[in-house]
Amino acid sequence: MIHSDPAATRVARFQVFLTQFLDAEGQVRAPLPDFARQPDTLRAFYRAMVEARSFDKKAVALQRAGLLRHDRNGLGREAIGTAIGHALRADDMLVPPHRECAALLIRGMAMPALLRRWASATDDDAAALPQAFAAARAARDERSARIVLLSCDDAVVDAPFIAAATAATQANLPIVLVVTSPQWPVPAASATLAHRALAAGVHAELVDGNDIVATHFTFVRAVERARRGGGPTLIEALSPRLRDGHGDDAARRRSADELRAAWERCPIRRLKRYIESQNLWSIEQEEALLIDAGEKVEAAARAFIAQTDVAGTG
C-alpha cells in the first residue's frame, strides 16, 4: 500500500508508505513540518538546488570536453543531495565521498576541488558498501555520535545489498542507506526496494525524492534515529531521471512523453512554485540567484582548467 499522507508513513508489517508533502505542482498535500514553515530554510534549500544544477551543467560540459572522467549525474536529484547536506553534521561520513554534489557543496567542498575529484576519482560504487559498513562499525565500537550515510542508485542494489542491510540491522550499525530509484508513477508496494528491505527486517522508508520537504523530513529522522542508537534505515527515494549516466541526455533512451513527465516532477520547479505561491520568492531574487550561481560556477571552472593546464605542463 502506498499513501501520500506523512501521518500514515510509519511502516506496518510488510507495508511501506510514500512520504510526500508537496506534489509536482508545488501544492501542499499534508501539514508541513516545522522547518518547512521557516521562509529562510526554504529559500536556503532552493538556492542550494539551483547552485547544484548550475554546477552539474558545467560539469557535463567539461566532461564532454574530455576534462572529467565522470560527473555524478545530479540533474533532477538536487532535492536528495540538498536534504543529505542539511541532515548530516560536519563529523558524519558521506559515502562515496564524490557523490551528491549538492550535499558536498553544502558540506563545504569548494567547486574546483570537486571538479578535480571528478577528474581523477575512479567511479567504483562496488567499494562503497564495504567502506560505509566498516566506518559504521568503527563509529559504533567507539560509541561515537558520528553516523554514516551511503548514497547509491538502485542499479547497483542487488540481493547481497539487502543481506548487508539486514546484517547492519542485526549489528545495530549507525548507518543510513539512501537508494535513488527512477521509478514513477509510484510502483505497487511489493515492487519497491523499501518493501523488500522491510520484509527482510530492515527499517525502511519510501519518499518522493523530488520533494525537498519530504526528503529532508525523512533523512533527518533516519539520521537522528541512527545517532540515538536505533540502527539503520534504508530509504528509497523515487526520482525519475532527467539525464542518463555519464552526461548522456535521457531523451536517448526514453520517449518524449516519459521525459516530459519526468521534467514535470522537477524538484527545483516544484519548490519554486510553492515559495512563489507563498510570496517568499520574487523575480528579482531569481535573477540575482541565477547570476550569482553562474558566476560561481564559471569561476570554479576557470580555476579547475588553469590547474589542469599547469599539471599537464609541469
N, C-alpha and C positions, 0 to 999 in steps of 0.2 A: 504494500500500500504506500502511495506517495501522497503527501499532504503539504500544502503551502503555508499552513498556519504554524509559525515557530512555537506557539504554545503547545503544539502537539508533536514537536520534533524529537522528543525524547524517545529513544528506541525501546520497542517492546520486543518480546522474544520473536526472532525471525522476521521482524519488521523494522524498516528504517524509513524515515520521512524526510522530505526535502525541506530545507530551511531557505526561506525567501522572504524578504521584506519589501523590496522594490521590484516591480515587474519590468518587462522590457521597455515599457513606455515611461518608466520613472514614477509610476503610481504606487502609493503605499498600499500594501496588501495585508499588513499586520501591524500592531502597535510597535513603534520604533523603540529600540533600546535607548538608554540614557545618552550614550555617547553620540548617537545619531541625531540628537536634539541640540547638539552644540554646533553652531554655524562654523566656527573656526576649525573644528575637526573635519567636517565635510569638505570645507574648502581645501584643507591640507591634503585630504585623500585625492581630491580632484587634481590639484597641482601635481602631486606625485605621479598620478597615472598619465597625465598629459606629458610630463617631462620624460617619463619612461618610454612612451610611444615615440616621441621625437628622437630619443636616443636609439631606439630599436630601428627606426627608419634609416638613420645614418649608419648603423652597424651593418644593415643589409647592403647598403651602397658600398661600404668598404669591403665587405665580403665578396661582392660581385666584381670588385676591382682587384681581387686577389690578395688583399691585405689582412684578412682574417681567415682562420681555419674554419670557424663556425660562429654563428650567433645563437642565442638561446631561444629563438622563435617566440619572442614575447608578445607579438601582436595579438590582441584580444585577451591576453592573460593578465592585464595590468591590475585588475582588482585582486587577483590572487597574490601577486608579488607585493602589492601595497599592503594588503592585510597581513602578510607574513612579516614585512618590515616593521609594522607598527605593533605586532603582537609579541615579537621577541625582544628580550633585553640584550644589552651590549655583550654580556658574557655567555649568552646562549650560542649554540652552534647551528649553522645552516649547512646542509649537505645536499648536493655537491656545492662546493664553495663558489662555483661560477654560474649557478642557475638563478633565475628570477632577478632580472636587472633592476626592477622597481625596488625589491627588497634590499638588494646590495647598495643601491644609491641612498636609500633611506638610512641604512646602517653605516653610512659614511664613506663608502668606497668612492674614490674620485673617478670620473668618467674615463680619463686617459688610462688609468690603472686597469679598469675593467676591459677596455679595448685591448690592452696588452695581454691580459689574461686570455681573452678570446682568441688572440693571435697565436698564442703558444700552448695553451692547455689542451690536453687530449680530451676527447669527448667520451669518457668512459663511465657511463651510468652503471655498468655492472659492478664497479668497485664501490659505488656509493652506499649500497645496503650494508655490507660488512663494516665499512668505515663508520657509518652512523650508529650501528649497533655496538661497536667497540667503544665509541665515545659515550654512548648512553650507559653502558655497563660501568665505565670509569666514573661517570658522574654519580651513579647510584652507589658504587662502592665507596666513594669519597664523601658520600652524604652531602653532596653539593646541591645548591639550588638551581644549578645550570640544567637546561633541557636541550635536547637535540631535535631539530626539525628536518626531516627528509622530504624533499620535493622531487617528484618524478612524474612521468607520463604513463598512462595506462598501457602504452605499447611495450613498456619494459616490465610490466607486472604479470607474473605467472603464478602457478601453483606454489613454487618454493617461496614466493613473496608472502603469500597468505600463511604458509607454515612458519615463516620467520616472524610475522606479526603475532601469530599465536604464541610462539616461544617468548617473544618480548612481553606479552601479556602475563604469561606464567612467571616470568622473571621480574615483573613489575618494573620495567625499564622506563625512565623519564624521556619518552620519545613520542613525537607526533609525526605521523606518516600522511603527507598530503599527496594525493594522486589526482592529476588533472585528466579528466575524461572528456572527449569531444562529443559525447552523446547528447542529443537533443532532437526531438522532444524527450521529456523525461521517460526513461525506459520503465518497463514493469519492474517492480521491486526485486523480483527474483533474478533479473538480468544485471543488477548493479554489483560492482565490486564491494560496495559497502554492505550489501545484503550477504554476500558470500563470506565476508570477514566476520560479520555478526554471527552467522551460522557456525563459524569456527570458534566462537567465544571471544572475539575481539570487540572492544568498544568501538562502534563505527558511527559516522555521521555522513549525511548526504547534503550538499549545499549547492545552491545556484552560484557557480563560480564567477558569474558576471555581475553579481550584486555585491558591491563593496560593503554594504552594511551587513549582509548575511555572512560574507566570508570573514570579515573582521570579528563579528559576534561569535562565529563558530571556532575560529582559530584561537581567539583569546581564551575561550572556555576550555579548549583542549590543552593549551599551553599551561594554564593555571592548574588544571586537573593533574597534569604530569608533574608540575612543580610541587604540588601538595603530596605527592606520593601515590596518586590514584592510578598510575600506569599509563600505557599507551592509548592513543586514539588514532584510528585510521579515518581520514576524511577524504571522501570522493567529491571533488569539485567539478561540476559539469560546466564546460566552457567550449562551445563549438569553435573549431579552428578557423581563423581568418586568413592564415597562411600556413602552408605545409612546411616541413622542416628544411633547414639549410637555405632559407631565404627564398624558397620557391613560392610562387603565387598559388593560393589554394584553388583558383579557378582552373588550374591544370588538371585537377583530379576530381572536381565536383561540378555539378550543374550550376547554371546561373541562379536557379531558384534556391538551391541549397546554400549557395554563397550569400545571396541576398538575405535569406532567413538568418544566417549567422551574423551578418552585419546589423540586422535589426536588434540583436541581443548585445551589441557592443557595450562594454561596461562604462566607457567614458561617456558615450551618448546618453546612457541611462541615468548616470548621476547628474550630468549636466541638465537634463530635463527636470530632474527633481529640484536641484538647487535654484534653477531659474524660476520654477513654479512657486518657490517659497521666497522669491525676491532676495536670494542670498548670493546671486551672481549676476554680473552685468556685462554688456558688450565691451565696455572699456576694460574690465578686468580680464575678459577673454583675450582681447587683443594684446594686452600687456603680458599675459602669461605666455602666449604663443611667441611673442618677440623674445622674451627672456629665455624660454626653453630653447628656442632656435639658436640664440647667441651662445648659450652654454654648450650646446652640442657641437656647434661649429668650432668653437674654441678648443674643445676636447679633441675633436678630430684633427685639427691642425697640430696640436701638441703631440698626439699619437703618431701622425705621419712624420713630423720632424724627428721624433725619437727613433722611428723605424728607419728613416734615411740615415741618421747618424750611426745606428747599429749596423746598417748594411754597408757603410763605407769605412767603419772602424776596423 
